[in-house]
């Protein structure tokens, strides 16, 4: 019976396989130091795979997408994981778009930090940049009006943050025991979260105003009775505003957040800055200069190490056949005037189907008891070679 | 494309053209009249979808290709809207580019980055930059509005096997990568056969040739191959157009930020 089922599934899937596109990559990470909390390994190579099946019909007004994702081979068992990044249907009708299933939504305009982006949980075992997200089950309705898009999100199931385990880098002195996660609400993962967003543009100005109410995506880490460090997910609500103005070769950006949390104090935070691009230098290359000011009114208590900091960076886009790009930047703490960390990201396509990415982070002088302080021995260099089909 | 106005203006121009022998028309007026005739010929395509293969050739003769789908919507009182979806190279598959062109003032442009599911408003100021690493600049592929240039008639010449003209046009926007463009147009169907681009130092930079013109059921003519040669670098890019279709069931809703997010 099982064999029959399997062969039926295979018979259905195989013809579809040809329709899949996707990425397979090998990622090498090198750490110059041993970890501060007993992590011995200084080299790690992992395999990542992300196939994609998508189908559009009716003038691309109906779209079905399936994107599974897996990473294998890490020393850290928490980093070896499988996720469904996307399994969704989108339909578009004259005055609304409807998306149902597991999907990903991005809110924001700034580069150094994504402050108001709240719908999807961060996949923190993938990268410390917070840009990798777990697939979020949702019903997403976009009402299209002359005054912009009004969006409604119903998020029926909460995804816990994936955090590094015992053998993983980028963590504090004690690894979080994620199996012991607790919720302040009885419905736990099944708390029904809601979000709204209004976005529009007039001329050079784009904006987005958002509201979210539900399980806080950021867990609070607490020691339980047995001395284990456990994530506790409380309830929260937040109001976010994103603004961007395009003027000649300037982009002016701002993200503003007001967040209220159960049993913790409210706070305000913002990221605001600009990007200026020197265009078409030499054979078509662009050089961008970025500046962003990050502020969090909780001060050092925010724990990010970026509660009052500047991000200064430069972006080089060669606009060549290989789409060569480079981004280099760093955070500077305003109180100490020290460099908190430096980061480099570079990529280039090799031939038609391969891509080489190099990424590195150096932790310099982070504020004490901050996230960057905890990971101060986790400087790394990462090289990823991916094949796309 | 300003349908009504253009139509009215074209009538004026047509009468102007007919009165050439009677009244001394300046080369500038004659050039503008040609541009308006070309614009009028373009008017009324309603919308267009096409598959495009872009073949990049470097100076050593090595080739690489990209494939994209381009949808264009004609707007009654403004520049066209277009949505470009990239299918290859595979690492940029699903990346999409939405552009609202305006006859006057900067275009509005957004980019969709599938890896982050992020829609990014981008500056349209960099019109002289290369499009996808090719020899085409953004300004070469965006919709050609009459107001974007000033014009000058140069001479009559046979073009595409029939009567035609050679004219020059000068970009109004100081951000353009060109001082002037020399354009060969046939005066029967107002099709462009060739454009020679001169850079900011007025040095010959590129030549664009349009090949394989075909007339579609709605009366519109389209070339199925654009060939751009860069004389300064020795590189070239060919755009091969396939499955060109007009009059599809498309509306402005298929050219908004939601359509950009749906692009796969």
Interface residues (C-beta under 8 A of the other chain):
Chain A: X21 X23 X54 X55 X56 X59 X60 X61 X63 X65 X90 X92 X94 X97 X103 X104 X105 X106 X108 X109 X131 X142 X144 X149 X199 X201 X204 X206 X244 X246 X248 X249 X250 X251 X277 X279 X280 X283 X284 X286 X319 X320 X321 X322 X323 X349 X351 X352 X353 X355 X386 X388 X389
Chain B: X56 X58 X64 X65 X88 X89 X90 X91 X92 X93 X94 X106 X108 X116 X117 X118 X119 X120 X121 X122 X123 X124 X125 X126 X128 X129 X130 X133 X177 X233 X248 X249 X250 X251 X253 X254 X256 X257 X258 X259 X262 X263 X264
